[in-house]
Each structure stands twice: as C-alpha cells, then as structure tokens.
C-alpha cells in the first residue's frame, strides 16, 4: 500500500513519534509526503520516503493529485484544528479521500486504529473490490 504522510507544524513531532513507534509496519509499505515532515520522519526512522514539495509550495496538491489518480491508499494527515495555519487546508484532501474511499487519519487515535488494521490486513479492500 502507498501511505501519504503530512502534518501541520504543531503536529509534525507527533507524527514523527508515531512513525518511530510503528516503523516496523510502515517499512513494509511505500511512503510519500510533504518535504519537511518526511525529512523529519526519515531522519528519525531511516524509512525511505518519497518527498514532495513542502505544503506551502504545493505538496498537499501533489498528494491530492495522487489521491485523485488512485495512487494513494492511506492518508495520515496530523492536523492541528486550533491552528490558524492556512498553508494546509485539509478540506480538499479530506474531500478527495471521501470521493475515492481512501482511509484517512487526522489524529493519532485514528492513525493507530488504521495502522493496526493495516497490520492485520484489514485495509486491503481494493483487492476485494476488484476481485468481485
């Protein structure tokens, strides 16, 4: 599966810690995401991650385009709902995930639920849909 990773500034370190904790699971999947976030994750975990532009330079749009083309299977977007940050507007990403039935986590609780489901093989729904 291809997993996209991104986070608002206030949540970047939390996503890094999440990736450290679940490095073993994440290492079995293709990872991509926005530049600064993925640089931090890669340096902390050693995970190989395809890095797009930073969010304020179009990285979110690059992720959105890949979601629209069915190239992303799961999105982990740790967002800060209290932030006034405008560089990352989650509405487009979340809408595209809904349109294309992409599981998405915007907080650590949901991310942990999804990562455990991924580990169990519960998220391999695309093969089930295409096989039927």
Number of C-alpha atoms within 10 A of each C-alpha: 16 16 19 27 28 27 25 22 16 15 17 22 16 15 26 23 14 15 20 17 12 16 17 13 13 20 15 12 15 16 21 20 27 26 20 19 22 27 19 15 24 18 11 14 18 13 21 17 21 16 19 19 16 19 22 12 13 15 21 25 18 17 24 21 15 15 22 15 10 14 15 23 22 24 26 22 25 25 23 16 12 7 10 7 13 9 14 21 13 16 9 13 21 19 13 16 21 12 11 15 15 19 18 21 21 18 18 17 9 15 21 14 11 20 19 15 13 17 14 10 10 11 19 13 12 12 9 9 8 7 7 5
